[in-house]
Amino acid sequence: MIKSERNEYEIYRGLQRPLVLYMFKGRFIYTGVGSIFAGLICTLVVLSQAGLIWGLLTLCLVSGGGLVYTALGQRQGLHRKTRSKGIYIIETRIHRQHGTKS
């Protein structure tokens, strides 16, 4: 019996699962965190100008609205594509001339 001289190594290929934080996956984690930070910044501005009640209301509206927008966008998938219905025929504008050499 001939033994192979080839060394075999285990290759770590990750967990083979998408990154999930709370209910957000992949790139939607960044948009969710961004909406929370935008809510905090808007809250600080409104809090310094209008008061505590308006600041808390701004925090709820901006952060909550951003998170709802992100969650609804996640339902459409990672690649939000416009899905047009119908059959489209795309004509080529390049015409070959037969019988000529390039």
C-alpha positions as CSV (number, residue, x, y, z in Angstrom):
1,M,0.0,0.0,0.0
2,I,1.4,3.4,-1.1
3,K,0.9,6.3,1.3
4,S,0.3,9.7,-0.1
5,E,2.9,12.4,0.7
6,R,0.4,15.2,0.5
7,N,-0.3,17.1,3.7
8,E,-3.9,18.0,4.4
9,Y,-4.9,21.0,6.5
10,E,-8.2,21.9,8.0
11,I,-9.5,25.2,6.6
12,Y,-11.6,27.4,8.7
13,R,-14.4,28.8,6.5
14,G,-16.3,30.8,9.1
15,L,-19.6,30.0,10.6
16,Q,-21.3,29.9,7.2
17,R,-24.2,32.0,8.6
18,P,-25.0,35.6,8.1
19,L,-24.2,38.1,10.9
20,V,-27.3,38.8,12.9
21,L,-27.6,41.5,15.6
22,Y,-31.0,41.5,17.3
23,M,-33.3,41.3,14.3
24,F,-31.0,42.9,11.7
25,K,-28.8,41.0,9.3
26,G,-25.8,42.0,7.3
27,R,-25.6,45.6,6.1
28,F,-28.9,46.4,7.8
29,I,-27.0,46.4,11.1
30,Y,-25.2,49.5,10.0
31,T,-28.3,51.4,8.9
32,G,-30.0,50.4,12.2
33,V,-27.1,51.7,14.3
34,G,-26.9,54.8,12.1
35,S,-30.6,55.6,12.7
36,I,-30.0,55.3,16.4
37,F,-27.1,57.7,16.3
38,A,-29.0,60.1,14.1
39,G,-31.8,60.0,16.7
40,L,-29.4,60.8,19.5
41,I,-27.8,63.7,17.6
42,C,-31.2,65.2,16.7
43,T,-32.2,64.7,20.4
44,L,-29.2,66.6,21.6
45,V,-29.9,69.5,19.3
46,V,-33.7,69.6,20.2
47,L,-33.0,69.1,23.9
48,S,-30.7,72.1,24.0
49,Q,-33.2,74.3,22.2
50,A,-36.7,73.2,23.2
51,G,-36.6,71.1,26.3
52,L,-36.8,67.6,27.7
53,I,-40.2,66.6,26.4
54,W,-39.5,67.7,22.8
55,G,-36.1,66.0,23.0
56,L,-37.6,62.6,24.1
57,L,-40.2,62.9,21.4
58,T,-37.5,63.6,18.8
59,L,-35.6,60.5,20.0
60,C,-38.6,58.3,19.7
61,L,-39.6,59.6,16.3
62,V,-36.2,59.7,14.6
63,S,-34.8,56.5,16.0
64,G,-38.0,54.6,15.8
65,G,-38.8,55.8,12.3
66,G,-35.3,54.8,11.2
67,L,-35.5,51.4,12.7
68,V,-38.9,50.8,11.2
69,Y,-37.6,51.9,7.8
70,T,-34.6,49.6,8.2
71,A,-36.8,46.6,9.2
72,L,-39.1,47.2,6.2
73,G,-36.1,47.5,3.9
74,Q,-34.8,44.2,5.2
75,R,-37.9,42.4,4.2
76,Q,-37.2,43.4,0.6
77,G,-33.9,41.7,0.8
78,L,-30.2,42.6,0.8
79,H,-30.3,44.0,-2.7
80,R,-33.3,46.2,-3.1
81,K,-34.0,45.8,-6.8
82,T,-36.8,47.4,-8.8
83,R,-38.7,44.5,-10.2
84,S,-40.3,45.5,-13.4
85,K,-42.9,43.2,-14.9
86,G,-42.9,42.3,-18.5
87,I,-40.6,41.3,-21.3
88,Y,-38.0,43.7,-22.5
89,I,-36.1,43.3,-25.8
90,I,-32.8,45.1,-25.9
91,E,-31.5,45.7,-29.4
92,T,-27.8,45.8,-30.1
93,R,-26.3,48.8,-31.8
94,I,-23.2,46.9,-32.9
95,H,-23.6,45.2,-36.3
96,R,-21.1,42.8,-37.7
97,Q,-20.2,43.0,-41.3
98,H,-19.8,39.5,-42.7
99,G,-17.0,38.7,-45.0
100,T,-14.5,41.4,-43.8
101,K,-11.3,40.7,-42.0
102,S,-10.4,42.7,-38.9
